[in-house]
Amino acid sequence: MLGLGAGAWPMRMLAHDMQSMPKPRMGGGTLCKHMVTDQAKVPLLLDPTTLKAFVDPLPLPPVLHADPGKLLQIDMQETSQRLHRDLPPTRLWTYGNSMPGPTIEALSGKPARIEWRNRLPGKHFLPIDHRIHGAEQDKPEVRAIVHVHGACVQTESDGYPDDWYVPGQSRVHTYPNKQEAATLWYHDHAMGINRLNIYAGMFGNLILRDEHEQSLGLPSGEQEIPLTLSDRLLTKDAQLYYPVSGNSDAPWVSEVFGDAMLVNGALLPYLEVQPRRYRFRVLNAANARFFHLKLAGGRPFQQIGSDQGLLAAPLVQKSVLLAPAERVDLVIDFSGMGGQQLELINDALPIMQFRVGRGSVRDTSVVPAVLRDVPRMPESAATHQRLMTLDEYDDCVAEPMLMLLNGKRWHEPVTEKPVLGSTEIWSLLNLTDDTHPIHLHMVRFQILDRRPFDQGQWLASKTIRYIGPAQPPEAGEAGWKDVVQAYPGMITRIITRFDGYVGRYVWHCHLLEHEANEMMRPFEVVAA
């Protein structure tokens, strides 16, 4: 992936060469000439490279326990936070008092109830595009609804984008937690403005635990740490800058990349560790940036999980590529490194530092050779197969760029109605130049394969001609997932069983600027 210098936005980004995979293109759509930002209107932006690195300890969000029978109350509110020692506080909108919000811990099989209270101001401080569906002039400027990403939950508690509510109101959501241990996360999902609300700081982690995972002896307690990654553009006075198109009637841009890389809401923090194993639950909470993570010097680490929980067995890795909304569960062994420092790098740029203490400690943690039974779903189990196109339209007169799913906008009638308990294969046919992280609400799935196809023949005759062999998922994405990277020029196939609940849910691209501008569609799970 190409690094971005200060103010380099918006642009397409090339991923690293993923061995057997083609180079996915990341971002979305060429901007029309008249949509390029008027540089005269851009405020002076902060150059993060001028800041001293590794002077702030890694912030750790507070932990809340979602105990059965207890109602957690979490406020959405305006707050401020120093992103670096040498910067003034940054204005944010957060859950609780921090970005990321509090880490919520829950137990599998034990229902949790959370009251999400909207205590935000009545006016937004980031630029709303009123041409976007759901963000029209007649809608309240500030709206919110919480989605727990990865949760199998009834539709009334899922955070359906149209179920938003305004400041002064609250909503109680019930989470059954009838699923295996996993690193989930929560964020705003209000139609048309969630890209702004998340950019403002409205996201946090939810850790779901179960007895099996707790019996494995993995690093825990102080040795289990969330690393939530995001990127922002900052003005010289350290305030959030969200870029606009230069067209005041249509300020939306197709993606937003920042050059200030944040870990748990801090710029270039450090973490003091002991010479032992640590478990890191890593989340990409960026609007559009893909993070290509590795340790300095090519030091290996173990991947033990992905979006929806543990892998079948640990995997030795030297790098991982995380699309927006993906999670990865890593174990790093610092034993034998007493007194040394080690950097976590995004491509060539460090984003945080580990400082390993001297001396010896007794480490009783283990990483078992077998983590969890993850049976592969056979294709024969599917009773229905769907071909879903990812489409891009360029129209420099009416719109700068538009991306749709199956050629349909949000408000059009529901076309996908899987039966509760049925298994389906969805083939994501990507006709764009971009890699899209596709997320399905309520269900988990497995990636079957990706296969290159002739896009020209499809556009000409709507027939599929494969131009290469099917490629299985990478080892690190062979477990249970809820986000899949759909590469350009490829058909990506996933298989899922629609267990859970009847009702209306959504599937969408998790590049937030795409999602907010029509690259999201409802699906409805119906009774058998």
C-alpha positions as CSV (number, residue, x, y, z in Angstrom):
1,M,0.0,0.0,0.0
2,L,1.3,3.4,-0.8
3,G,1.8,5.7,2.1
4,L,0.0,9.1,2.2
5,G,1.7,12.3,3.0
6,A,0.1,15.2,4.7
7,G,-3.1,16.3,3.0
8,A,-2.9,13.6,0.3
9,W,-6.6,12.9,-0.3
10,P,-8.8,11.6,-1.8
11,M,-7.0,9.2,-4.0
12,R,-6.9,5.6,-5.0
13,M,-4.5,3.4,-3.1
14,L,-2.8,0.2,-4.3
15,A,-2.5,-2.7,-1.8
16,H,0.7,-4.6,-1.4
17,D,1.2,-7.5,-3.8
18,M,-0.7,-10.3,-2.0
19,Q,1.2,-13.2,-3.5
20,S,-1.4,-15.1,-5.6
21,M,-3.9,-12.3,-5.3
22,P,-4.0,-9.4,-7.8
23,K,-3.2,-6.0,-6.5
24,P,-6.6,-4.7,-5.1
25,R,-7.3,-1.1,-5.6
26,M,-8.5,0.7,-2.5
27,G,-10.7,3.7,-2.3
28,G,-13.5,4.6,-4.6
29,G,-14.0,6.2,-8.0
30,T,-12.4,9.0,-9.9
31,L,-13.6,12.5,-9.0
32,C,-14.9,14.7,-11.7
33,K,-12.8,17.8,-12.5
34,H,-15.3,20.2,-11.0
35,M,-15.4,18.1,-7.8
36,V,-11.7,18.5,-6.9
37,T,-11.4,20.4,-3.6
38,D,-10.7,24.1,-3.9
39,Q,-7.3,24.2,-2.2
40,A,-7.9,27.9,-1.2
41,K,-10.6,26.8,1.1
42,V,-8.6,24.1,2.9
43,P,-7.4,25.2,6.3
44,L,-3.7,24.8,7.2
45,L,-3.3,21.1,8.1
46,L,-1.0,19.6,10.7
47,D,2.0,17.6,9.5
48,P,2.1,14.7,11.9
49,T,5.7,14.0,11.1
50,T,6.7,17.2,12.9
51,L,5.5,15.7,16.2
52,K,7.9,13.8,18.5
53,A,7.2,10.1,18.3
54,F,6.5,7.8,21.2
55,V,6.1,10.3,24.0
56,D,2.5,9.4,25.0
57,P,1.5,6.1,26.7
58,L,-1.1,4.0,24.8
59,P,-4.5,5.0,26.1
60,L,-6.6,2.1,27.3
61,P,-10.4,2.7,27.2
62,P,-12.4,2.0,30.4
63,V,-14.0,-1.4,30.6
64,L,-17.7,-1.9,31.2
65,H,-19.2,-5.3,32.1
66,A,-22.5,-6.2,30.5
67,D,-23.8,-8.4,33.3
68,P,-27.2,-10.2,32.9
69,G,-30.0,-8.3,34.6
70,K,-28.0,-5.1,34.5
71,L,-28.8,-2.1,32.2
72,L,-25.7,-0.4,31.0
73,Q,-26.2,3.3,30.2
74,I,-23.8,4.8,27.7
75,D,-24.0,8.4,26.6
76,M,-23.1,9.8,23.1
77,Q,-21.7,13.2,23.9
78,E,-19.3,15.9,22.8
79,T,-16.0,15.8,24.5
80,S,-12.3,16.7,23.9
81,Q,-9.2,14.6,23.9
82,R,-5.5,15.2,23.5
83,L,-4.3,13.1,20.6
84,H,-0.6,13.9,21.3
85,R,1.3,15.5,24.2
86,D,2.2,18.5,22.1
87,L,-1.3,19.2,20.7
88,P,-4.2,21.1,22.2
89,P,-7.4,19.0,22.9
90,T,-9.4,17.9,19.8
91,R,-13.1,18.3,19.7
92,L,-14.8,14.9,19.4
93,W,-18.1,13.1,19.6
94,T,-17.8,9.9,21.6
95,Y,-19.5,7.1,23.5
96,G,-18.7,7.9,27.1
97,N,-15.7,10.3,27.5
98,S,-13.2,8.8,25.1
99,M,-12.3,7.8,21.6
100,P,-12.5,4.8,21.3
101,G,-15.5,4.5,23.7
102,P,-15.5,2.1,26.6
103,T,-14.7,-1.5,25.9
104,I,-17.8,-3.5,26.7
105,E,-17.3,-7.1,27.9
106,A,-20.1,-9.6,27.6
107,L,-20.5,-13.4,28.1
108,S,-21.7,-15.8,25.4
109,G,-25.2,-17.0,26.2
110,K,-25.8,-14.2,28.7
111,P,-28.1,-11.4,27.3
112,A,-27.0,-7.8,27.7
113,R,-29.1,-4.7,27.7
114,I,-27.6,-1.3,26.9
115,E,-29.4,2.1,26.9
116,W,-27.7,4.2,24.3
117,R,-28.4,7.9,25.2
118,N,-28.1,10.6,22.6
119,R,-26.6,13.6,24.5
120,L,-25.0,15.2,21.4
121,P,-25.3,18.9,20.5
122,G,-28.1,19.9,18.2
123,K,-25.8,21.0,15.4
124,H,-23.1,19.0,13.5
125,F,-19.6,20.3,13.3
126,L,-18.7,18.3,10.2
127,P,-20.0,19.0,6.6
128,I,-23.3,17.3,5.8
129,D,-24.2,16.6,2.2
130,H,-28.0,17.1,2.0
131,R,-28.1,15.5,-1.5
132,I,-27.3,12.1,0.1
133,H,-30.3,9.9,0.7
134,G,-31.3,10.0,4.4
135,A,-29.4,13.3,5.0
136,E,-31.9,15.7,3.2
137,Q,-32.6,19.2,4.4
138,D,-35.8,18.1,6.1
139,K,-33.9,15.6,8.4
140,P,-32.5,16.7,11.8
141,E,-28.9,17.6,11.5
142,V,-27.8,15.4,14.4
143,R,-29.1,11.9,14.5
144,A,-27.6,8.6,15.8
145,I,-28.3,4.9,16.0
146,V,-25.9,2.2,17.4
147,H,-24.9,-0.9,15.5
148,V,-22.9,-3.6,17.2
149,H,-21.0,-4.9,14.3
150,G,-20.9,-8.7,14.2
151,A,-23.7,-9.2,16.7
152,C,-26.5,-11.7,15.9
153,V,-29.4,-9.7,17.2
154,Q,-33.0,-9.0,16.5
155,T,-33.6,-6.3,14.0
156,E,-35.1,-3.8,16.5
157,S,-31.7,-3.8,18.3
158,D,-29.4,-4.1,15.3
159,G,-29.1,-0.4,14.5
160,Y,-31.1,-0.2,11.3
161,P,-29.9,3.0,9.5
162,D,-33.4,4.5,9.4
163,D,-34.0,3.9,13.1
164,W,-32.1,7.0,14.1
165,Y,-33.1,9.3,17.0
166,V,-32.2,12.8,18.0
167,P,-30.4,14.5,20.9
168,G,-32.5,14.1,24.1
169,Q,-33.7,10.7,23.2
170,S,-32.4,7.2,24.0
171,R,-32.9,3.6,22.9
172,V,-32.5,0.3,24.8
173,H,-31.0,-2.5,22.8
174,T,-31.0,-6.1,23.8
175,Y,-28.1,-8.4,22.7
176,P,-28.8,-12.1,23.1
177,N,-25.1,-13.0,22.7
178,K,-26.0,-16.4,21.4
179,Q,-22.7,-16.8,19.5
180,E,-19.1,-17.8,20.0
181,A,-16.5,-15.6,21.6
182,A,-15.4,-12.8,19.2
183,T,-14.0,-9.3,19.0
184,L,-17.1,-7.2,18.0
185,W,-17.3,-3.4,17.9
186,Y,-20.0,-0.8,18.0
187,H,-20.4,2.4,16.0
188,D,-22.9,4.8,14.7
189,H,-25.1,3.7,11.7
190,A,-27.4,6.7,11.1
191,M,-28.4,6.9,7.5
192,G,-26.5,9.4,5.4
193,I,-24.2,10.8,8.2
194,N,-22.6,7.8,9.9
195,R,-19.4,8.6,7.9
196,L,-19.3,11.9,9.8
197,N,-20.3,10.5,13.2
198,I,-17.7,7.8,13.1
199,Y,-15.1,10.2,11.9
200,A,-16.0,12.4,14.9
201,G,-15.2,9.5,17.2
202,M,-18.3,7.4,17.7
203,F,-16.9,3.8,17.9
204,G,-15.7,1.3,20.5
205,N,-15.0,-2.4,21.2
206,L,-17.3,-5.1,22.5
207,I,-15.5,-8.3,23.6
208,L,-17.7,-11.4,23.7
209,R,-16.2,-14.2,25.8
210,D,-17.1,-17.8,26.2
211,E,-16.0,-20.7,28.5
212,H,-14.1,-22.5,25.7
213,E,-11.9,-19.5,24.9
214,Q,-11.3,-18.8,28.5
215,S,-10.1,-22.4,29.1
216,L,-7.3,-22.2,26.5
217,G,-4.8,-20.3,28.6
218,L,-4.2,-17.5,26.2
219,P,-2.7,-14.2,27.4
220,S,-5.3,-12.4,29.5
221,G,-5.8,-9.6,32.0
222,E,-3.1,-6.9,31.6
223,Q,-1.7,-8.9,28.8
224,E,-4.8,-8.6,26.6
225,I,-5.0,-5.2,25.0
226,P,-7.3,-3.6,22.3
227,L,-5.6,-1.8,19.5
228,T,-8.1,0.3,17.6
229,L,-6.7,1.9,14.5
230,S,-8.0,5.0,12.7
231,D,-6.7,7.9,10.6
232,R,-7.6,11.6,10.6
233,L,-6.8,14.9,9.0
234,L,-6.0,17.5,11.6
235,T,-5.8,21.3,11.3
236,K,-2.9,23.2,12.7
237,D,-4.8,23.6,16.0
238,A,-5.4,19.9,16.2
239,Q,-9.1,20.0,15.2
240,L,-10.7,17.4,12.9
241,Y,-10.8,18.3,9.2
242,Y,-13.2,16.4,7.0
243,P,-12.5,17.1,3.3
244,V,-15.2,18.4,1.0
245,S,-15.5,18.4,-2.8
246,G,-15.4,22.1,-3.4
247,N,-19.0,22.1,-4.5
248,S,-21.0,23.6,-1.7
249,D,-24.2,22.0,-2.9
250,A,-22.6,18.5,-2.9
251,P,-19.6,18.4,-0.5
252,W,-19.4,14.5,-0.4
253,V,-16.1,13.0,-1.5
254,S,-15.7,9.3,-2.4
255,E,-13.3,8.4,0.4
256,V,-11.3,10.1,3.2
257,F,-7.8,9.3,4.1
258,G,-5.9,11.0,6.9
259,D,-2.2,11.2,7.6
260,A,-2.5,11.2,11.4
261,M,-2.5,7.5,12.3
262,L,-4.2,6.9,15.7
263,V,-4.0,3.9,17.9
264,N,-6.6,4.0,20.6
265,G,-7.1,7.7,19.8
266,A,-3.4,8.6,20.2
267,L,-0.7,9.7,17.7
268,L,2.4,7.5,17.8
269,P,1.9,6.2,21.4
270,Y,4.1,3.7,23.2
271,L,3.2,0.7,25.3
272,E,5.3,-0.7,28.1
273,V,5.3,-4.5,28.0
274,Q,7.0,-7.3,29.9
275,P,9.2,-9.9,28.2
276,R,6.3,-12.4,27.7
277,R,3.3,-13.1,25.4
278,Y,0.6,-10.5,24.9
279,R,-2.7,-10.7,23.1
280,F,-3.8,-7.8,20.9
281,R,-7.3,-7.4,19.6
282,V,-6.8,-5.2,16.5
283,L,-9.7,-3.3,14.9
284,N,-9.6,-1.1,11.8
285,A,-12.1,1.7,12.6
286,A,-11.0,4.0,9.7
287,N,-13.4,5.4,7.2
288,A,-11.5,4.1,4.2
289,R,-7.9,3.3,5.0
290,F,-6.6,-0.3,4.7
291,F,-3.9,-1.0,7.3
292,H,-1.0,-3.2,6.3
293,L,0.6,-4.1,9.6
294,K,3.9,-5.7,10.5
295,L,6.6,-5.6,13.2
296,A,9.9,-3.8,12.6
297,G,12.6,-6.1,11.3
298,G,10.1,-8.6,10.0
299,R,9.6,-10.2,13.4
300,P,6.9,-12.8,13.2
301,F,3.7,-13.0,15.3
302,Q,0.8,-15.4,15.7
303,Q,-2.7,-14.8,14.4
304,I,-5.2,-16.6,16.5
305,G,-8.5,-15.1,15.3
306,S,-10.4,-12.9,12.8
307,D,-13.7,-11.1,12.7
308,Q,-16.0,-13.7,14.3
309,G,-13.6,-15.4,16.7
310,L,-10.8,-17.9,16.9
311,L,-9.2,-19.6,13.9
312,A,-9.0,-23.4,14.0
313,A,-5.2,-23.2,14.7
314,P,-2.7,-20.4,15.3
315,L,-1.0,-19.0,12.2
316,V,2.5,-17.6,12.0
317,Q,2.4,-14.3,10.1
318,K,4.8,-11.5,9.2
319,S,2.1,-9.1,8.1
320,V,-1.7,-8.7,8.0
321,L,-3.9,-6.5,5.8
322,L,-7.0,-5.1,7.5
323,A,-9.8,-3.5,5.6
324,P,-12.1,-1.0,7.4
325,A,-14.2,-2.9,10.0
326,E,-12.1,-6.0,9.9
327,R,-10.6,-7.4,13.1
328,V,-7.6,-9.6,13.8
329,D,-6.6,-11.3,17.0
330,L,-2.8,-11.4,17.4
331,V,-0.3,-12.8,19.9
332,I,3.2,-11.2,20.1
333,D,5.9,-12.9,22.1
334,F,8.3,-10.3,23.6
335,S,10.3,-12.9,25.6
336,G,14.0,-12.6,25.0
337,M,13.6,-8.9,24.1
338,G,14.2,-7.4,27.6
339,G,15.3,-3.7,27.3
340,Q,14.5,-3.5,23.6
341,Q,12.0,-1.5,21.6
342,L,9.9,-2.7,18.8
343,E,7.7,-0.7,16.4
344,L,4.4,-1.7,14.9
345,I,4.4,-0.4,11.3
346,N,1.8,0.4,8.7
347,D,3.7,-0.3,5.5
348,A,6.9,1.7,6.1
349,L,5.5,4.1,8.7
350,P,5.6,3.4,12.4
351,I,2.3,3.8,14.3
352,M,3.3,2.8,17.8
353,Q,6.2,1.4,19.8
354,F,6.5,-1.4,22.3
355,R,9.0,-0.9,25.1
356,V,10.0,-4.2,26.6
357,G,11.0,-4.2,30.3
358,R,14.1,-5.8,31.6
359,G,14.4,-8.9,33.8
360,S,12.5,-12.1,33.6
361,V,8.9,-12.9,34.3
362,R,7.0,-16.1,34.7
363,D,4.6,-16.5,31.7
364,T,2.0,-19.2,32.2
365,S,0.1,-18.3,29.1
366,V,0.0,-20.6,26.1
367,V,-1.1,-20.6,22.5
368,P,-2.5,-24.1,21.9
369,A,-2.0,-25.9,18.6
370,V,-5.7,-26.3,18.3
371,L,-7.9,-23.3,19.1
372,R,-11.4,-24.1,18.1
373,D,-13.3,-26.4,15.8
374,V,-14.1,-24.4,12.7
375,P,-15.8,-26.8,10.3
376,R,-15.9,-25.7,6.7
377,M,-19.3,-25.2,5.3
378,P,-19.8,-27.5,2.2
379,E,-21.2,-25.8,-0.9
380,S,-23.7,-28.6,-1.1
381,A,-25.4,-27.2,2.0
382,A,-26.5,-24.1,0.1
383,T,-30.1,-24.1,-1.1
384,H,-29.9,-20.8,-2.9
385,Q,-27.1,-19.0,-4.8
386,R,-27.2,-15.2,-5.5
387,L,-25.1,-13.2,-7.9
388,M,-24.6,-9.7,-6.5
389,T,-22.9,-7.0,-8.5
390,L,-20.8,-4.2,-7.2
391,D,-21.4,-1.4,-9.7
392,E,-19.8,2.0,-10.4
393,Y,-21.3,4.8,-12.4
394,D,-19.5,8.0,-13.4
395,D,-21.7,11.0,-14.4
396,C,-19.9,14.3,-14.3
397,V,-23.1,16.2,-14.8
398,A,-25.5,14.9,-12.2
399,E,-23.1,13.1,-9.8
400,P,-19.4,12.8,-9.4
401,M,-19.5,9.1,-8.8
402,L,-22.0,6.6,-7.7
403,M,-21.6,3.0,-6.5
404,L,-24.5,0.6,-6.1
405,L,-25.1,-3.0,-5.0
406,N,-27.0,-4.9,-7.7
407,G,-27.6,-1.6,-9.5
408,K,-30.1,-0.6,-6.9
409,R,-30.5,2.3,-4.5
410,W,-31.3,2.0,-0.8
411,H,-35.0,2.9,-1.1
412,E,-35.9,0.4,-3.8
413,P,-37.8,-2.7,-2.9
414,V,-36.0,-5.5,-1.1
415,T,-34.8,-8.1,-3.5
416,E,-32.9,-10.5,-1.2
417,K,-35.2,-12.5,1.1
418,P,-33.4,-15.5,2.6
419,V,-35.3,-18.0,4.6
420,L,-34.5,-18.3,8.3
421,G,-32.2,-21.3,8.8
422,S,-31.3,-21.7,5.1
423,T,-27.8,-21.6,3.7
424,E,-26.9,-19.4,0.7
425,I,-23.9,-18.7,-1.4
426,W,-23.5,-15.1,-2.4
427,S,-21.2,-14.4,-5.4
428,L,-19.9,-10.8,-5.2
429,L,-19.1,-9.7,-8.8
430,N,-16.9,-6.6,-8.6
431,L,-17.2,-4.3,-11.7
432,T,-15.3,-1.4,-10.1
433,D,-11.6,-0.6,-9.8
434,D,-11.7,-0.8,-6.0
435,T,-11.5,-3.4,-3.2
436,H,-14.8,-3.2,-1.3
437,P,-15.0,-4.6,2.3
438,I,-18.5,-6.1,2.2
439,H,-20.3,-6.6,5.5
440,L,-23.5,-8.5,6.2
441,H,-25.4,-7.8,9.4
442,M,-26.7,-10.5,11.7
443,V,-24.8,-13.4,10.2
444,R,-21.3,-14.8,10.0
445,F,-19.9,-16.4,6.9
446,Q,-17.0,-18.2,5.4
447,I,-15.1,-17.2,2.2
448,L,-15.2,-19.9,-0.4
449,D,-12.9,-18.4,-3.1
450,R,-12.1,-15.6,-5.4
451,R,-11.9,-15.9,-9.2
452,P,-11.0,-13.5,-12.0
453,F,-13.5,-12.9,-14.7
454,D,-13.9,-11.0,-18.0
455,Q,-15.6,-7.8,-17.0
456,G,-16.0,-6.7,-20.6
457,Q,-18.0,-9.8,-21.5
458,W,-20.2,-9.4,-18.4
459,L,-21.0,-5.7,-19.4
460,A,-21.6,-6.7,-23.0
461,S,-23.8,-9.8,-22.5
462,K,-24.3,-10.4,-18.7
463,T,-22.5,-13.7,-19.0
464,I,-19.6,-14.9,-16.9
465,R,-16.3,-16.0,-18.4
466,Y,-13.6,-16.9,-15.9
467,I,-10.1,-16.0,-16.9
468,G,-8.2,-17.7,-14.2
469,P,-8.5,-20.4,-11.5
470,A,-10.4,-20.0,-8.3
471,Q,-8.2,-18.9,-5.4
472,P,-9.0,-20.1,-1.9
473,P,-9.0,-17.6,1.0
474,E,-5.8,-16.6,2.6
475,A,-5.1,-18.7,5.8
476,G,-5.8,-15.7,8.0
477,E,-9.3,-15.2,6.6
478,A,-10.3,-18.9,6.6
479,G,-12.2,-18.7,9.8
480,W,-15.6,-17.1,10.5
481,K,-15.9,-13.6,9.0
482,D,-18.4,-10.8,8.8
483,V,-16.4,-8.6,6.4
484,V,-14.9,-9.8,3.1
485,Q,-12.5,-7.9,0.8
486,A,-14.1,-8.1,-2.6
487,Y,-11.3,-7.5,-5.1
488,P,-11.7,-5.7,-8.5
489,G,-12.1,-7.9,-11.5
490,M,-12.9,-10.9,-9.2
491,I,-16.0,-12.9,-8.2
492,T,-15.7,-13.4,-4.4
493,R,-17.9,-16.2,-3.1
494,I,-19.1,-16.4,0.5
495,I,-21.4,-19.0,2.1
496,T,-23.6,-18.2,5.1
497,R,-26.4,-19.8,7.1
498,F,-29.1,-17.3,8.0
499,D,-29.4,-18.4,11.6
500,G,-30.8,-15.9,14.1
501,Y,-33.9,-13.9,13.6
502,V,-36.5,-12.9,11.0
503,G,-36.6,-9.3,10.0
504,R,-34.9,-6.6,8.0
505,Y,-31.1,-6.2,8.0
506,V,-28.6,-4.6,5.7
507,W,-25.5,-5.5,3.7
508,H,-23.1,-2.8,2.5
509,C,-19.6,-1.7,1.6
510,H,-17.7,-0.6,4.8
511,L,-15.9,2.2,3.1
512,L,-18.0,4.7,4.9
513,E,-18.2,7.3,2.2
514,H,-19.5,4.6,-0.2
515,E,-21.9,3.2,2.4
516,A,-23.4,6.6,3.1
517,N,-24.0,7.3,-0.6
518,E,-26.2,4.4,-1.7
519,M,-23.7,1.4,-1.5
520,M,-26.0,-0.2,1.0
521,R,-29.0,-2.4,0.6
522,P,-31.6,-4.0,2.9
523,F,-32.2,-7.8,3.0
524,E,-35.0,-9.5,4.8
525,V,-34.9,-12.8,6.6
526,V,-38.3,-14.5,6.3
527,A,-39.8,-17.3,8.2
528,A,-39.8,-20.8,6.6
